């Protein structure tokens, strides 16, 4: 397989990942969504009914029902990257006299990330229960824009505390609901948002550090090979200096797995870095992603197939109350890392 074919496959995989992320990011009217919906309308008349039902069932099962598929995928991708890094990059870096301290950082970050990943999966996000609801109702006041008092959840049969939401995937109401994360198969709420933030930053640090070590290894490989001073004979028999494209092609053909891994790490780093910065901004202003989307009129079309499903999910914009729960930087961060607990009344 030649360089152009490899590169085309690589670009196709990366673009597919970007499209999937945009498609299920929560915002329903992105350019990618419009393009995908158009392609579905064009292709559906020629697609067998059983294949359409199978694809719809698969997507619904993956993204709208609780399952551990993405946890296994997360572990598989992580294992593949670390196996390649340990098998090839680690040895090359040692030959270039990279210190063991620098090479041990990705493994230390992996251990730290695994702790936060486990806590995101196992820690209760703040489920609203009959025993706790009386105390949870008094943690936050109702802004009467996104959250109204005396609203009962028809599924849980409980009054909904301010900032809570019923997750249709987990089938429970969650205090200070942020979103349901398929990668940890759990809701992100009041009691595990801090673990989720630390998990995001640890994954970003892990991907960034491994990308830097890998890029440094490839750079040293190019410098040692003398490619920057090399030349080649083109198809017309003329001598040409080896330019950047020639160097990239050489690396692709000489270290294909390493280059693919580096591209994946760079893509993952920028994707998660943007996501981590977004959630950091929300933490600073004391807002959840659920509140951020609602305040801008976005609703999930899967959970609310019609605009009349929940008139409170699509309020008129009111910028004066957008940051209703903002208490200042320190108090907002303190609320994330030391979430308020429901007050329990003492029995007489």
SETIBA-352559 format. One record per atom (N, C-alpha, C, O): z, y, x; residue in one letter. Coordinates in steps of 0.1 Angstrom, whole numbers, padded with zeros to 4 digits, always signed. Layout:
N
ZYXa ...
This chain:
348
+0000-0012+0009x +0000+0000+0000x +0000+0012+0009x +0008+0014+0018x -0009+0022+0007x -0011+0034+0015x +0000+0044+0012x +0007+0043+0002x +0000+0055+0020x +0010+0065+0019x +0009+0072+0005x +0019+0075-0001x -0003+0076+0001x -0005+0083-0012x +0000+0075-0024x +0006+0080-0033x -0002+0062-0024x +0003+0053-0035x +0018+0053-0035x +0024+0054-0045x +0024+0051-0023x +0039+0052-0022x +0044+0065-0027x +0054+0066-0035x +0038+0076-0023x +0043+0089-0026x +0041+0091-0041x +0050+0098-0048x +0030+0087-0047x +0028+0088-0062x +0038+0081-0070x +0044+0086-0080x +0042+0068-0065x +0052+0061-0072x +0065+0068-0071x +0073+0069-0081x +0068+0073-0059x +0081+0080-0057x +0082+0092-0066x +0092+0094-0072x +0072+0100-0067x +0072+0112-0075x +0073+0108-0090x +0080+0115-0097x +0066+0098-0094x +0067+0093-0108x +0081+0089-0112x +0086+0092-0122x +0088+0082-0103x +0102+0078-0105x +0111+0090-0106x +0119+0090-0116x +0110+0099-0097x +0118+0111-0098x +0116+0119-0110x +0125+0124-0117x +0103+0121-0114x +0100+0129-0126x +0105+0121-0139x +0110+0128-0148x +0105+0108-0139x +0110+0100-0150x +0125+0103-0151x +0130+0104-0163x +0132+0103-0140x +0147+0105-0140x +0150+0119-0146x +0159+0121-0154x +0142+0129-0142x +0144+0143-0146x +0142+0144-0161x +0149+0150-0169x +0131+0137-0166x +0128+0138-0180x +0139+0131-0189x +0143+0136-0199x +0144+0120-0184x +0155+0113-0191x +0167+0121-0192x +0174+0122-0202x +0170+0128-0181x +0182+0137-0181x +0181+0148-0190x +0190+0151-0198x +0169+0154-0190x +0166+0166-0199x +0166+0161-0214x +0170+0168-0223x +0161+0149-0216x +0159+0144-0230x +0173+0142-0236x +0174+0144-0248x +0183+0138-0229x +0196+0135-0234x +0207+0144-0229x +0218+0140-0228x +0203+0157-0226x +0213+0166-0221x +0220+0173-0232x +0230+0180-0229x +0216+0171-0244x +0223+0178-0256x +0215+0189-0262x +0216+0192-0274x +0207+0196-0254x +0198+0206-0259x +0185+0200-0264x +0178+0193-0257x +0183+0203-0277x +0172+0195-0284x +0158+0201-0282x +0148+0194-0284x +0157+0214-0279x +0144+0221-0278x +0140+0225-0264x +0137+0236-0262x +0140+0215-0255x +0135+0218-0242x +0120+0215-0241x +0115+0208-0249x +0113+0221-0231x +0099+0218-0230x +0096+0203-0229x +0086+0198-0234x +0105+0196-0221x +0103+0182-0220x +0105+0174-0233x +0097+0165-0236x +0114+0179-0241x +0116+0173-0254x +0103+0174-0263x +0099+0165-0270x +0098+0186-0263x +0086+0189-0271x +0074+0180-0266x +0067+0175-0274x +0073+0179-0253x +0062+0171-0247x +0064+0156-0251x +0055+0149-0254x +0077+0151-0249x +0079+0137-0253x +0077+0135-0267x +0071+0124-0271x +0081+0144-0276x +0079+0142-0291x +0064+0142-0294x +0060+0134-0302x +0057+0150-0287x +0042+0150-0289x +0036+0137-0285x +0027+0132-0292x +0040+0132-0273x +0034+0119-0268x +0038+0108-0277x +0030+0099-0279x +0050+0108-0282x +0054+0097-0292x +0046+0097-0304x +0042+0087-0309x +0043+0109-0309x +0034+0110-0321x +0020+0105-0319x +0014+0099-0327x +0015+0108-0306x +0002+0103-0303x +0001+0088-0301x -0008+0082-0305x +0011+0083-0294x +0011+0069-0291x +0016+0060-0302x +0011+0048-0303x +0024+0064-0311x +0030+0056-0321x +0020+0049-0330x +0022+0037-0334x +0009+0055-0334x -0001+0048-0343x -0007+0036-0336x -0011+0027-0343x -0007+0036-0323x -0013+0024-0316x -0002+0015-0310x -0006+0005-0304x +0010+0017-0313x +0021+0009-0308x +0026-0001-0320x +0028+0004-0331x +0027-0013-0317x +0032-0023-0327x +0045-0019-0332x +0054-0013-0325x +0047-0022-0345x +0060-0018-0352x +0072-0025-0345x +0082-0018-0344x +0070-0037-0341x +0082-0044-0335x +0086-0038-0322x +0097-0037-0318x +0076-0032-0314x +0079-0026-0302x +0085-0012-0304x +0094-0008-0297x +0081-0005-0315x +0088+0007-0318x +0102+0005-0322x +0111+0012-0318x +0105-0005-0330x +0118-0008-0335x +0127-0013-0323x +0139-0009-0322x +0121-0020-0314x +0128-0025-0302x +0132-0013-0293x +0143-0012-0288x +0123-0004-0291x +0126+0008-0282x +0136+0017-0289x +0145+0022-0282x +0135+0019-0302x +0145+0027-0309x +0159+0020-0308x +0169+0027-0306x +0159+0007-0310x +0172+0000-0310x +0178+0001-0296x +0190+0002-0294x +0169+0000-0285x +0174+0000-0272x +0180+0014-0268x +0191+0015-0262x +0173+0024-0272x +0178+0038-0269x +0191+0041-0276x +0200+0047-0271x +0191+0036-0289x +0203+0038-0297x +0215+0031-0291x +0226+0035-0290x +0212+0018-0287x +0223+0010-0281x +0228+0016-0268x +0240+0015-0265x +0219+0022-0260x +0223+0027-0247x +0230+0040-0248x +0240+0042-0241x +0225+0049-0257x +0231+0063-0257x +0239+0066-0269x +0246+0076-0269x +0240+0058-0279x +0247+0061-0291x +0257+0050-0295x +0262+0050-0307x +0259+0040-0287x +0269+0030-0289x +0276+0027-0276x +0270+0028-0265x +0289+0025-0277x +0297+0023-0265x +0293+0010-0258x +0294-0001-0265x +0290+0011-0245x +0286-0001-0238x +0288+0002-0223x +0289+0013-0219x +0289-0009-0215x +0292-0007-0200x +0279-0008-0192x +0280-0009-0180x +0267-0007-0198x +0255-0008-0191x +0254+0002-0179x +0250-0001-0168x +0258+0015-0182x +0256+0025-0172x +0267+0024-0161x +0264+0028-0150x +0278+0018-0164x +0288+0015-0154x +0282+0005-0144x +0283+0007-0132x +0276-0005-0149x +0270-0015-0140x +0258-0009-0132x +0257-0012-0120x +0250-0001-0139x +0239+0006-0132x +0245+0015-0121x +0239+0016-0110x +0255+0022-0124x +0262+0031-0114x +0266+0023-0102x +0263+0027-0091x +0273+0012-0104x +0277+0004-0093x +0266-0002-0085x +0266-0003-0073x +0255-0006-0092x +0243-0012-0086x +0236-0002-0077x +0233-0005-0065x +0234+0010-0082x +0227+0021-0074x +0236+0025-0062x +0231+0026-0051x +0249+0026-0064x +0258+0029-0053x +0258+0019-0043x +0258+0022-0031x +0258+0006-0047x +0258-0005-0037x +0245-0006-0030x +0246-0008-0018x +0234-0003-0036x +0221-0003-0029x +0220+0008-0019x +0216+0006-0008x +0225+0020-0022x +0225+0031-0013x +0234+0028-0001x +0230+0031+0011x +0246+0024-0003x +0255+0021+0008x +0251+0009+0016x +0253+0009+0028x +0244-0001+0010x +0239-0012+0018x +0228-0007+0027x +0228-0011+0039x +0219+0001+0022x +0208+0006+0031x +0214+0015+0042x +0210+0015+0053x +0224+0024+0038x +0230+0033+0048x +0237+0025+0059x +0236+0028+0071x +0244+0015+0055x +0252+0007+0065x +0242-0002+0073x +0245-0003+0085x +0232-0007+0067x +0223-0017+0074x +0214-0010+0084x +0212-0015+0095x +0209+0002+0081x +0199+0009+0089x +0204+0022+0095x +0204+0024+0107x +0208+0031+0086x +0212+0045+0091x +0224+0044+0100x +0224+0051+0111x +0234+0036+0097x +0246+0036+0105x +0242+0032+0120x +0247+0038+0129x +0234+0022+0121x +0230+0017+0135x +0222+0028+0143x +0225+0030+0154x +0213+0034+0136x +0205+0045+0143x +0214+0056+0147x +0212+0062+0158x +0223+0060+0138x +0232+0071+0141x +0241+0068+0153x +0244+0077+0161x +0246+0055+0154x +0254+0051+0166x +0246+0052+0179x +0251+0056+0189x +0233+0049+0178x +0224+0050+0190x +0222+0064+0194x +0220+0067+0206x +0224+0074+0184x +0222+0088+0187x +0236+0094+0191x +0237+0106+0192x +0246+0085+0193x +0259+0090+0197x +0266+0098+0186x +0275+0107+0189x +0263+0096+0173x +0271+0102+0163x +0285+0096+0163x +0286+0084+0164x +0295+0104+0161x +0309+0099+0162x +0312+0091+0150x +0307+0092+0139x +0321+0081+0153x +0326+0073+0142x +0333+0081+0131x +0333+0077+0119x +0339+0092+0135x +0346+0100+0125x +0336+0105+0115x +0339+0105+0103x +0325+0110+0120x +0314+0115+0110x +0309+0104+0102x +0306+0106+0090x +0307+0092+0108x +0301+0081+0100x +0311+0075+0090x +0307+0068+0081x +0324+0077+0092x +0334+0072+0083x +0336+0080+0071x +0342+0076+0061x +0331+0093+0071x +0334+0102+0060x +0328+0097+0047x +0335+0097+0037x +0315+0092+0047x +0310+0086+0034x +0318+0075+0028x +0319+0074+0016x +0324+0067+0036x +0332+0056+0031x +0346+0061+0026x +0351+0055+0017x +0351+0071+0032x +0363+0077+0027x +0361+0084+0014x +0369+0082+0004x +0349+0091+0013x +0346+0097+0000x +0343+0087-0011x +0346+0089-0022x +0338+0075-0007x +0335+0064-0016x +0348+0059-0022x +0349+0057-0034x +0359+0058-0014x +0372+0053-0018x +0378+0064-0028x +0383+0060-0038x +0377+0076-0024x +0382+0087-0033x +0375+0087-0046x +0381+0088-0057x +0362+0087-0045x +0354+0087-0058x +0357+0075-0067x +0357+0077-0079x +0359+0064-0061x +0362+0051-0069x +0375+0053-0077x +0376+0048-0088x +0385+0060-0071x +0397+0062-0078x +0395+0071-0090x +0400+0067-0101x +0388+0082-0088x +0385+0091-0100x +0376+0084-0110x +0378+0087-0122x +0367+0076-0105x +0358+0069-0114x +0365+0060-0123x +0363+0059-0135x +0375+0052-0117x +0383+0043-0125x +0392+0050-0135x +0393+0046-0146x +0398+0062-0131x +0406+0069-0140x +0398+0075-0151x +0403+0076-0163x +0386+0079-0149x +0377+0084-0160x +0374+0073-0170x +0373+0076-0182x +0373+0061-0165x +0370+0050-0174x +0382+0045-0182x +0381+0043-0194x +0394+0044-0175x +0405+0038-0181x +0415+0048-0188x +0422+0044-0197x +0415+0060-0183x +0425+0070-0189x +0421+0074-0203x +0409+0078-0206x +0431+0074-0212x +0428+0078-0226x +0425+0093-0226x +0432+0101-0220x +0414+0097-0232x +0410+0111-0231x +0418+0121-0240x +0417+0133-0239x +0427+0115-0248x +0434+0123-0257x +0431+0120-0272x +0429+0129-0280x +0432+0107-0275x +0429+0103-0288x +0438+0108-0299x +0451+0108-0297x +0433+0113-0310x +0441+0118-0321x +0446+0106-0329x +0437+0099-0335x +0459+0104-0330x +0464+0093-0337x +0474+0098-0347x +0478+0109-0347x +0478+0089-0356x +0488+0093-0367x +0501+0097-0361x +0508+0105-0366x +0505+0090-0349x +0518+0093-0343x +0518+0107-0336x +0528+0113-0335x +0506+0111-0331x +0505+0123-0323x +0499+0135-0330x +0501+0146-0325x +0493+0133-0341x +0485+0143-0347x +0494+0155-0351x +0489+0167-0350x +0506+0153-0355x +0515+0164-0359x +0517+0173-0348x +0518+0186-0349x +0519+0168-0336x +0521+0176-0324x +0508+0182-0319x +0508+0193-0314x +0497+0174-0320x +0484+0179-0315x +0479+0191-0323x +0471+0199-0318x +0483+0192-0336x +0479+0203-0344x +0484+0216-0340x +0478+0226-0343x +0495+0216-0332x +0501+0229-0328x +0498+0232-0313x +0503+0243-0308x +0489+0225-0306x +0486+0228-0292x +0477+0240-0292x +0479+0249-0284x +0467+0241-0300x +0457+0252-0300x +0457+0258-0314x +0458+0251-0324x +0454+0271-0314x +0452+0278-0327x +0438+0276-0331x +0429+0274-0322x +0435+0278-0343x +0421+0277-0348x +0414+0291-0347x +0420+0301-0351x +0402+0291-0341x +0395+0303-0340x +0388+0307-0352x +0383+0319-0353x +0387+0299-0362x +0381+0301-0375x +0366+0305-0374x +0360+0312-0382x +0360+0300-0363x +0346+0301-0361x +0339+0288-0358x +0330+0284-0365x +0345+0281-0348x +0341+0267-0346x +0351+0257-0352x +0347+0246-0355x +0363+0261-0353x +0374+0252-0357x +0382+0259-0368x +0386+0270-0367x +0384+0251-0379x +0391+0256-0391x +0402+0248-0394x +0402+0235-0393x +0413+0253-0399x +0425+0245-0403x +0422+0237-0416x +0414+0240-0424x +0430+0226-0417x +0430+0218-0429x +0417+0211-0431x +0413+0208-0442x +0410+0209-0420x +0397+0201-0421x +0401+0186-0417x +0406+0184-0406x +0397+0177-0425x +0401+0163-0423x +0389+0156-0418x +0378+0158-0423x +0391+0147-0409x +0381+0138-0404x +0378+0127-0414x +0388+0119-0417x +0366+0125-0420x +0364+0115-0430x +0365+0101-0425x +0367+0092-0433x +0364+0099-0412x +0364+0086-0406x +0379+0082-0403x +0383+0071-0406x +0385+0091-0395x +0399+0088-0391x +0410+0091-0402x +0421+0086-0401x +0406+0098-0412x +0415+0102-0423x +0427+0110-0417x +0438+0107-0421x +0424+0119-0408x +0435+0127-0402x +0430+0141-0401x +0418+0144-0400x +0439+0151-0402x +0436+0165-0400x +0431+0167-0386x +0437+0161-0376x +0421+0175-0384x +0415+0177-0371x +0422+0188-0363x +0421+0199-0368x +0428+0186-0352x +0434+0197-0344x +0423+0206-0339x +0411+0201-0337x +0426+0218-0336x +0416+0227-0331x +0411+0222-0317x +0418+0216-0309x +0398+0223-0315x +0391+0219-0303x +0389+0204-0303x +0384+0199-0293x +0392+0197-0313x +0390+0182-0313x +0376+0180-0320x +0370+0188-0327x +0371+0168-0318x +0359+0163-0324x +0359+0148-0325x +0365+0141-0317x +0353+0143-0336x +0351+0129-0338x +0339+0124-0330x +0328+0128-0332x +0342+0115-0321x +0331+0109-0313x +0325+0097-0320x +0333+0087-0323x +0313+0097-0324x +0306+0087-0331x +0304+0074-0323x +0301+0064-0328x +0304+0076-0309x +0302+0065-0300x +0315+0057-0299x +0315+0045-0300x +0326+0064-0297x +0339+0057-0295x +0346+0055-0309x +0356+0047-0310x +0341+0062-0319x +0347+0061-0333x +0361+0065-0333x +0370+0058-0338x +0364+0077-0327x +0378+0083-0327x +0377+0098-0325x +0367+0103-0320x +0387+0105-0330x +0388+0119-0327x +0395+0121-0314x +0405+0114-0311x +0390+0131-0306x +0395+0133-0293x +0400+0148-0292x +0392+0157-0295x +0412+0150-0287x +0417+0163-0285x +0410+0170-0273x +0407+0164-0263x +0407+0183-0276x +0399+0191-0266x +0387+0183-0261x +0384+0182-0249x +0379+0179-0271x +0367+0170-0268x +0357+0178-0260x +0353+0190-0264x +0352+0172-0249x +0341+0179-0241x +0328+0172-0244x +0319+0178-0249x +0327+0159-0241x +0315+0151-0244x +0318+0137-0242x +0328+0133-0236x +0309+0128-0246x +0310+0114-0243x +0301+0111-0231x +0289+0114-0232x +0306+0106-0221x +0299+0103-0208x +0295+0088-0208x +0304+0079-0207x +0282+0085-0208x +0278+0071-0208x +0280+0065-0194x +0282+0053-0193x +0281+0073-0184x +0283+0067-0170x +0297+0062-0168x +0299+0053-0159x +0307+0067-0176x +0320+0061-0175x +0324+0054-0188x +0335+0049-0189x +0315+0054-0198x +0317+0047-0210x +0330+0052-0217x +0338+0044-0222x +0332+0065-0217x +0344+0070-0222x +0342+0085-0226x +0333+0091-0221x +0350+0090-0235x +0350+0104-0238x +0357+0112-0227x +0366+0107-0221x +0352+0124-0226x +0359+0133-0217x +0367+0143-0226x +0361+0151-0233x +0380+0143-0225x +0388+0152-0233x +0400+0158-0225x +0399+0159-0213x +0410+0161-0233x +0421+0169-0227x +0428+0161-0215x +0432+0168-0205x +0429+0148-0217x +0437+0141-0207x +0430+0135-0195x +0436+0130-0186x +0417+0136-0195x +0409+0131-0183x +0398+0140-0178x +0390+0136-0170x +0398+0153-0183x +0388+0163-0178x +0390+0165-0163x +0381+0166-0155x +0403+0166-0158x +0405+0168-0144x +0400+0157-0135x +0394+0159-0125x +0401+0144-0140x +0395+0133-0133x +0380+0134-0132x +0374+0130-0122x +0374+0138-0143x +0360+0139-0144x +0354+0150-0135x +0344+0147-0128x +0361+0161-0134x +0357+0172-0125x +0358+0167-0110x +0349+0169-0102x +0369+0161-0107x +0371+0156-0093x +0361+0145-0090x +0357+0143-0079x +0358+0137-0100x +0348+0126-0098x +0334+0132-0095x +0327+0128-0086x +0330+0143-0102x +0318+0150-0100x +0317+0155-0086x +0307+0154-0079x +0327+0162-0082x +0327+0169-0069x +0328+0158-0058x +0321+0160-0047x +0334+0147-0060x +0335+0136-0049x +0321+0130-0048x +0317+0126-0037x +0314+0128-0059x +0301+0122-0059x +0291+0132-0052x +0283+0127-0044x +0292+0145-0055x +0284+0155-0048x +0286+0155-0033x +0277+0155-0025x +0299+0154-0029x +0302+0154-0015x +0297+0142-0008x +0292+0142+0003x +0298+0131-0015x +0294+0118-0010x +0279+0118-0008x +0274+0114+0003x +0271+0122-0018x +0257+0123-0017x +0252+0133-0006x +0243+0130+0001x +0259+0144-0006x +0255+0155+0004x +0257+0150+0018x +0249+0153+0027x +0269+0144+0021x +0272+0140+0034x +0262+0129+0039x +0258+0129+0050x +0260+0119+0030x +0250+0109+0034x +0236+0114+0036x +0229+0109+0045x +0232+0124+0028x +0219+0130+0030x +0218+0137+0043x +0208+0136+0050x +0228+0144+0047x +0228+0152+0059x +0228+0142+0071x +0220+0144+0081x +0236+0131+0071x +0235+0121+0082x +0222+0115+0083x +0216+0113+0094x +0216+0112+0071x +0203+0105+0071x +0192+0115+0076x +0183+0111+0084x +0192+0127+0071x +0182+0137+0076x +0183+0139+0091x +0173+0141+0098x +0196+0140+0096x +0198+0142+0110x +0192+0130+0118x +0186+0132+0129x +0194+0118+0113x +0188+0106+0119x +0173+0107+0120x +0167+0104+0130x +0167+0110+0109x +0152+0111+0109x +0147+0122+0118x +0137+0121+0124x +0154+0134+0118x +0150+0144+0127x +0151+0140+0142x +0142+0143+0149x +0162+0133+0145x +0163+0129+0159x +0152+0118+0162x +0147+0118+0173x +0148+0110+0152x +0138+0100+0154x +0124+0107+0157x +0117+0102+0165x +0121+0118+0150x +0109+0125+0152x +0109+0132+0166x +0099+0132+0173x +0120+0138+0169x +0121+0145+0182x +0120+0135+0194x +0113+0138+0204x +0126+0123+0192x +0125+0114+0203x +0111+0108+0204x +0107+0104+0215x +0104+0106+0193x +0091+0100+0194x +0080+0110+0199x +0069+0105+0203x +0083+0123+0200x +0073+0132+0205x +0062+0135+0195x +0052+0140+0199x +0064+0132+0182x +0054+0134+0172x +0050+0149+0171x +0038+0152+0168x +0059+0158+0173x +0056+0172+0171x +0046+0177+0181x +0039+0187+0179x +0045+0170+0193x +0035+0174+0203x +0023+0164+0203x +0014+0166+0212x +0023+0155+0194x +0012+0145+0194x -0001+0150+0187x +0000+0161+0180x -0011+0143+0188x -0024+0146+0182x -0031+0133+0177x -0027+0122+0182x -0041+0134+0169x -0048+0122+0164x -0063+0126+0162x -0066+0138+0161x -0071+0116+0160x -0085+0117+0158x -0088+0116+0143x -0085+0105+0138x -0093+0126+0137x -0096+0125+0123x -0108+0118+0120x -0115+0112+0129x -0112+0117+0107x -0124+0109+0103x -0137+0114+0108x -0147+0107+0108x -0137+0127+0113x -0149+0133+0118x -0150+0132+0133x -0159+0137+0140x -0140+0125+0139x -0140+0123+0154x -0134+0135+0161x -0136+0135+0174x -0128+0144+0155x -0122+0156+0161x -0107+0154+0163x -0100+0148+0155x -0102+0159+0174x -0088+0158+0177x -0080+0169+0169x -0083+0181+0170x -0070+0165+0162x -0061+0173+0154x -0047+0172+0158x -0042+0161+0162x -0040+0184+0158x -0025+0183+0161x -0018+0177+0149x -0022+0179+0137x -0007+0170+0152x +0001+0163+0142x +0009+0174+0134x +0018+0180+0140x +0005+0176+0122x +0012+0186+0114x +0024+0180+0106x +0027+0168+0107x +0030+0188+0097x +0041+0183+0089x +0037+0171+0080x +0045+0162+0079x +0025+0172+0074x +0021+0161+0066x +0020+0148+0073x +0024+0137+0068x +0015+0149+0086x +0014+0137+0094x +0027+0131+0097x +0029+0119+0097x +0037+0140+0100x +0051+0136+0104x +0057+0129+0092x +0063+0119+0093x +0056+0135+0080x +0061+0129+0068x +0055+0116+0065x +0062+0106+0061x +0042+0115+0066x +0035+0102+0064x +0040+0091+0074x +0042+0080+0070x +0042+0095+0086x +0047+0086+0097x +0061+0081+0093x +0064+0069+0094x +0070+0090+0088x +0083+0086+0085x +0083+0077+0072x +0091+0067+0072x +0074+0080+0063x +0073+0072+0051x +0069+0058+0054x +0074+0048+0049x +0060+0056+0064x +0055+0043+0067x +0064+0036+0077x +0064+0023+0078x +0072+0043+0085x +0080+0037+0095x +0094+0034+0090x +0100+0024+0092x +0099+0043+0081x +0113+0041+0075x +0112+0043+0060x +0118+0052+0054x +0104+0034+0053x +0102+0037+0039x +0114+0036+0031x +0116+0045+0022x +0123+0027+0033x +0135+0026+0025x +0145+0037+0028x +0151+0042+0019x +0146+0042+0040x +0154+0053+0044x +0149+0066+0037x +0157+0074+0032x +0136+0068+0038x +0131+0080+0032x +0133+0080+0016x +0136+0090+0011x +0131+0069+0010x +0133+0068-0004x +0148+0070-0007x +0151+0077-0017x +0157+0065+0001x +0171+0067-0001x +0175+0082+0000x +0182+0087-0007x +0169+0088+0011x +0171+0102+0013x +0167+0111+0001x +0174+0120-0004x +0155+0108-0004x +0150+0115-0016x +0159+0113-0028x +0162+0123-0035x +0164+0101-0030x +0173+0098-0041x +0186+0106-0039x +0191+0112-0049x +0191+0107-0027x +0204+0114-0025x +0202+0129-0027x +0211+0135-0032x +0191+0134-0022x +0189+0149-0024x +0187+0152-0039x +0193+0162-0043x +0180+0144-0046x +0178+0146-0060x +0192+0145-0067x +0195+0153-0076x +0200+0135-0064x +0213+0133-0070x +0222+0144-0067x +0229+0149-0075x +0222+0149-0054x +0231+0160-0050x +0228+0172-0059x +0237+0178-0064x +0215+0176-0059x +0212+0189-0067x +0215+0187-0082x +0219+0197-0088x +0212+0176-0087x +0214+0173-0101x +0229+0174-0104x +0233+0181-0114x +0237+0167-0097x +0251+0167-0100x +0258+0180-0095x +0268+0184-0101x +0253+0186-0085x +0259+0199-0081x +0257+0209-0092x +0267+0217-0095x +0245+0210-0098x +0243+0219-0110x +0253+0215-0121x +0258+0224-0128x +0254+0202-0124x +0263+0198-0135x +0277+0201-0132x +0285+0205-0141x +0281+0199-0119x +0295+0202-0115x +0298+0217-0116x +0309+0221-0120x +0288+0225-0112x +0290+0239-0113x +0291+0244-0128x +0299+0253-0131x +0283+0238-0136x +0284+0241-0150x +0298+0238-0156x +0304+0246-0163x +0303+0226-0153x +0316+0222-0158x +0327+0230-0151x +0338+0233-0157x +0325+0235-0139x +0335+0244-0132x +0335+0257-0139x +0346+0263-0142x +0324+0262-0143x +0323+0275-0151x +0331+0273-0164x +0338+0282-0168x +0328+0262-0171x +0335+0259-0184x +0350+0259-0182x +0358+0264-0190x +0355+0253-0171x +0369+0252-0168x +0375+0266-0165x +0386+0269-0169x +0367+0274-0158x +0372+0288-0155x +0374+0296-0167x +0383+0304-0168x +0365+0295-0177x +0366+0303-0189x +0372+0295-0201x +0373+0300-0212x +0378+0283-0198x +0385+0275-0208x +0376+0272-0220x +0380+0275-0231x +0365+0266-0217x +0356+0262-0228x +0351+0248-0225x +0349+0244-0214x +0348+0240-0235x +0343+0227-0234x +0328+0227-0236x +0323+0237-0241x +0321+0217-0231x +0306+0217-0233x +0303+0216-0248x +0293+0221-0252x +0312+0209-0256x +0310+0208-0270x +0310+0222-0276x +0302+0225-0285x +0320+0230-0272x +0321+0244-0277x +0310+0253-0272x +0305+0261-0279x +0305+0250-0260x +0294+0258-0254x +0282+0256-0262x +0275+0266-0266x +0279+0243-0265x +0267+0240-0273x +0268+0246-0287x +0259+0251-0293x +0280+0244-0294x +0281+0248-0307x +0280+0263-0308x +0275+0269-0318x +0286+0270-0298x +0286+0285-0299x +0272+0291-0298x +0269+0302-0302x +0262+0283-0293x +0248+0287-0292x +0240+0280-0302x +0227+0282-0302x +0246+0274-0312x +0238+0269-0323x +0232+0255-0321x +0224+0251-0329x +0235+0248-0310x +0229+0235-0307x +0238+0224-0314x +0250+0225-0314x +0231+0215-0320x +0238+0203-0326x +0230+0191-0322x +0218+0191-0319x +0237+0179-0322x +0231+0167-0318x +0223+0161-0330x +0229+0159-0341x +0210+0160-0329x +0202+0155-0340x +0205+0141-0343x +0202+0137-0355x +0210+0133-0334x +0213+0119-0337x +0226+0118-0345x +0227+0110-0355x +0236+0127-0342x +0248+0126-0349x +0247+0134-0363x +0253+0130-0373x +0238+0144-0363x +0236+0152-0375x +0221+0153-0378x +0215+0163-0374x +0215+0143-0384x +0201+0142-0386x +0195+0154-0394x +0184+0157-0394x +0204+0160-0403x +0200+0171-0411x +0209+0183-0407x +0220+0181-0404x +0203+0195-0409x +0211+0207-0405x +0222+0209-0415x +0231+0217-0412x +0223+0202-0426x +0233+0204-0436x +0244+0194-0435x +0254+0194-0443x +0243+0185-0424x +0253+0175-0422x +0267+0181-0420x +0277+0175-0424x +0267+0192-0413x +0280+0198-0410x +0278+0213-0407x +0273+0216-0396x +0281+0221-0417x +0277+0235-0416x +0286+0242-0406x +0283+0253-0402x +0297+0236-0401x +0305+0242-0391x +0300+0239-0377x +0305+0246-0368x +0290+0230-0376x +0285+0227-0362x +0274+0237-0358x +0270+0237-0346x +0269+0245-0367x +0259+0254-0364x +0262+0268-0369x +0255+0274-0378x +0272+0275-0363x +0277+0287-0368x +0268+0299-0364x +0260+0297-0354x +0269+0310-0371x +0262+0322-0366x +0268+0327-0353x +0280+0327-0352x +0260+0331-0344x +0265+0336-0331x +0275+0347-0333x +0273+0357-0341x +0286+0346-0326x +0297+0356-0327x +0302+0357-0313x +0312+0350-0309x +0297+0366-0305x +0300+0367-0291x +0315+0371-0289x +0320+0369-0278x +0321+0378-0298x +0335+0383-0297x +0344+0371-0296x +0355+0373-0290x +0341+0360-0301x +0350+0348-0301x +0345+0337-0293x +0351+0326-0293x +0335+0339-0285x +0329+0329-0277x +0340+0323-0267x +0340+0311-0264x +0348+0332-0261x +0358+0328-0251x +0372+0330-0258x +0381+0336-0252x +0374+0324-0269x +0386+0326-0277x +0398+0320-0270x +0409+0325-0270x +0396+0309-0263x +0407+0302-0256x +0409+0305-0242x +0417+0299-0235x +0402+0316-0237x +0403+0320-0223x +0417+0327-0221x +0420+0337-0228x +0425+0322-0211x +0438+0327-0209x +0439+0332-0194x +0450+0335-0190x +0428+0334-0188x +0429+0338-0174x +0426+0327-0165x +0428+0315-0169x +0422+0329-0153x +0417+0319-0143x +0428+0309-0141x +0426+0297-0142x +0440+0313-0137x +0451+0304-0133x +0455+0295-0145x +0457+0283-0143x +0457+0302-0156x +0462+0294-0168x +0451+0284-0173x +0454+0273-0177x +0438+0288-0172x +0428+0280-0176x +0427+0267-0167x +0426+0256-0172x +0428+0269-0154x +0428+0258-0145x +0440+0249-0146x +0440+0237-0145x +0451+0256-0149x +0464+0248-0151x +0463+0240-0163x +0469+0229-0164x +0456+0245-0173x +0454+0237-0186x +0445+0224-0183x +0447+0214-0190x +0436+0225-0174x +0428+0214-0170x +0435+0203-0163x +0435+0192-0166x +0443+0208-0152x +0449+0198-0143x +0463+0194-0148x +0469+0184-0144x +0469+0202-0157x +0482+0199-0163x +0481+0201-0178x +0487+0211-0183x +0473+0193-0185x +0470+0195-0199x +0483+0195-0208x +0492+0187-0205x +0484+0204-0218x +0495+0204-0227x +0497+0191-0235x +0487+0186-0239x +0509+0187-0236x +0512+0175-0243x +0517+0178-0257x +0523+0188-0260x +0513+0169-0267x +0518+0172-0281x +0533+0171-0282x +0540+0163-0276x +0539+0180-0289x +0553+0181-0291x +0558+0171-0301x +0552+0171-0312x +0567+0163-0298x +0572+0153-0307x +0585+0157-0313x +0595+0161-0306x +0586+0157-0326x +0598+0161-0333x +0609+0150-0332x +0606+0138-0334x +0621+0155-0330x +0632+0145-0328x +0636+0140-0342x +0637+0148-0352x +0638+0127-0343x +0643+0121-0355x +0658+0125-0357x +0666+0123-0348x +0662+0129-0369x +0676+0132-0372x +0683+0119-0376x +0695+0120-0378x 
